[in-house]
């Protein structure tokens, strides 16, 4: 069964937390996730998009000015140049849908924004700092690999 949620097609599987979603992005967002390569691997970019959703929701309480969906784009439509099929945790996807509803934008609009948000984070080097912070935290807890 594949219900439609606006421009997002969702297929879930019984007895599994994982499901598949098809997200349509602009070519520009696709290139941002592929690191600027015009012909980035669909699979690699789909994996990046999953990371974008996690990163975006993880920063919900960060008070970063770039986090909320931009007010000036609220009435605009998302270009649907590239379709990505994601395997995503159901709980994560429901949280993402809820956030789109809370911000009063479509899931497609928020997906596009999350893609650019992650690209900006990667470009700014913040992802490297997060990894270093997580490693440091693990070492302090004694969880570091031997």
C-alpha positions as a printed NumPy array, in Angstrom:
array([[  0.   ,   0.   ,   0.   ],
       [  1.419,   3.402,  -0.973],
       [ -0.488,   6.38 ,   0.443],
       [  0.248,   9.816,  -0.998],
       [  1.118,  12.762,   1.237],
       [  1.233,  15.757,  -1.034],
       [  4.21 ,  15.209,  -3.293],
       [  5.71 ,  12.516,  -1.043],
       [  4.88 ,   8.862,  -1.682],
       [  5.281,   6.698,   1.404],
       [  5.416,   2.931,   1.608],
       [  5.727,   1.257,   4.967],
       [  6.117,  -2.38 ,   5.864],
       [  4.247,  -4.211,   8.595],
       [  6.344,  -5.471,  11.508],
       [  9.146,  -3.069,  10.577],
       [ 10.13 ,   0.377,  11.676],
       [ 11.805,   1.001,   8.328],
       [  9.868,   2.265,   5.365],
       [ 10.514,   3.829,   2.009],
       [  9.704,   7.366,   0.986],
       [ 10.139,   9.069,  -2.354],
       [ 11.269,  12.663,  -2.029],
       [ 11.434,  15.037,  -4.987],
       [ 14.096,  17.736,  -4.925],
       [ 15.293,  20.463,  -7.238],
       [ 18.438,  19.806,  -9.246],
       [ 20.157,  22.474,  -7.143],
       [ 19.363,  20.666,  -3.863],
       [ 20.463,  17.361,  -5.419],
       [ 23.789,  18.92 ,  -6.414],
       [ 24.208,  20.443,  -2.956],
       [ 23.847,  16.974,  -1.412],
       [ 26.144,  15.382,  -3.99 ],
       [ 28.893,  17.878,  -3.26 ],
       [ 28.348,  19.872,  -6.411],
       [ 28.648,  16.961,  -8.836],
       [ 26.009,  17.24 , -11.557],
       [ 25.726,  13.487, -11.861],
       [ 26.047,  12.364,  -8.269],
       [ 24.994,   8.826,  -7.477],
       [ 21.281,   8.614,  -6.649],
       [ 22.069,   6.111,  -3.89 ],
       [ 24.746,   8.317,  -2.338],
       [ 22.541,  11.401,  -2.485],
       [ 19.603,   9.445,  -1.004],
       [ 21.874,   8.491,   1.897],
       [ 22.884,  12.147,   2.257],
       [ 19.204,  13.142,   2.275],
       [ 18.54 ,  10.743,   5.146],
       [ 21.438,  12.399,   6.971],
       [ 19.991,  15.816,   6.145],
       [ 16.703,  14.889,   7.826],
       [ 18.532,  13.625,  10.935],
       [ 20.793,  16.686,  11.071],
       [ 17.916,  19.081,  10.578],
       [ 15.733,  17.554,  13.285],
       [ 18.742,  17.21 ,  15.578],
       [ 19.262,  20.971,  15.442],
       [ 15.628,  21.805,  16.263],
       [ 16.496,  23.545,  19.54 ],
       [ 19.762,  25.101,  18.354],
       [ 18.38 ,  28.622,  17.794],
       [ 20.367,  28.89 ,  14.573],
       [ 18.88 ,  31.589,  12.352],
       [ 19.03 ,  29.294,   9.291],
       [ 17.105,  26.456,  10.968],
       [ 13.432,  27.369,  10.425],
       [ 11.989,  27.27 ,   6.945],
       [ 12.5  ,  30.763,   5.439],
       [  9.37 ,  32.887,   5.658],
       [  9.973,  34.456,   2.245],
       [  9.758,  30.996,   0.6  ],
       [  6.501,  29.859,   2.221],
       [  4.317,  30.485,  -0.819],
       [  6.764,  29.022,  -3.319],
       [  6.654,  25.607,  -4.905],
       [  9.54 ,  23.15 ,  -4.782],
       [ 10.973,  22.198,  -8.148],
       [ 10.712,  18.44 ,  -8.572],
       [ 13.66 ,  17.681, -10.858],
       [ 15.045,  14.581,  -9.128],
       [ 13.243,  11.834,  -7.219],
       [ 15.097,  10.036,  -4.428],
       [ 13.915,   6.829,  -2.785],
       [ 14.907,   6.773,   0.872],
       [ 14.841,   3.928,   3.36 ],
       [ 14.017,   5.772,   6.547],
       [ 13.091,   4.951,  10.115],
       [  9.343,   5.411,  10.597],
       [  9.759,   7.346,  13.829],
       [ 12.222,   9.749,  12.18 ],
       [  9.907,  10.264,   9.204],
       [  6.881,  10.924,  11.43 ],
       [  8.92 ,  13.504,  13.363],
       [  9.895,  15.151,  10.07 ],
       [  6.274,  15.248,   8.887],
       [  5.215,  16.692,  12.235],
       [  7.878,  19.398,  11.973],
       [  6.676,  20.315,   8.487],
       [  3.166,  20.642,   9.89 ],
       [  4.404,  22.701,  12.832],
       [  6.152,  25.1  ,  10.44 ],
       [  3.122,  25.094,   8.115],
       [  5.066,  23.97 ,   5.039],
       [  4.848,  20.867,   2.877],
       [  7.105,  17.917,   3.564],
       [  8.685,  18.547,   0.156],
       [  9.502,  22.135,   1.07 ],
       [ 11.052,  21.05 ,   4.353],
       [ 13.024,  18.26 ,   2.639],
       [ 14.487,  20.781,   0.212],
       [ 15.349,  23.095,   3.105],
       [ 16.923,  20.222,   5.081],
       [ 19.079,  19.358,   2.049],
       [ 20.43 ,  22.917,   1.849],
       [ 20.767,  23.067,   5.641],
       [ 23.032,  19.987,   5.657],
       [ 25.032,  21.269,   2.695],
       [ 25.635,  24.532,   4.556],
       [ 26.653,  22.635,   7.704],
       [ 29.132,  20.537,   5.723],
       [ 30.477,  23.614,   3.991],
       [ 30.933,  25.447,   7.276],
       [ 32.802,  22.528,   8.843],
       [ 30.292,  22.118,  11.651],
       [ 29.875,  18.42 ,  10.908],
       [ 33.578,  17.865,  11.608],
       [ 33.196,  19.654,  14.928],
       [ 30.16 ,  17.512,  15.831],
       [ 32.131,  14.339,  15.123],
       [ 35.025,  15.579,  17.246],
       [ 32.633,  16.515,  20.061],
       [ 31.002,  13.072,  19.935],
       [ 34.398,  11.352,  20.032],
       [ 35.472,  13.474,  22.974],
       [ 32.224,  12.709,  24.798],
       [ 32.667,   8.972,  24.145],
       [ 36.227,   9.067,  25.464],
       [ 35.107,  10.856,  28.633],
       [ 32.504,   8.148,  29.218],
       [ 35.057,   5.428,  28.583],
       [ 33.293,   4.251,  25.43 ],
       [ 36.281,   4.784,  23.178],
       [ 37.443,   1.773,  21.192],
       [ 40.597,   0.116,  22.466]])
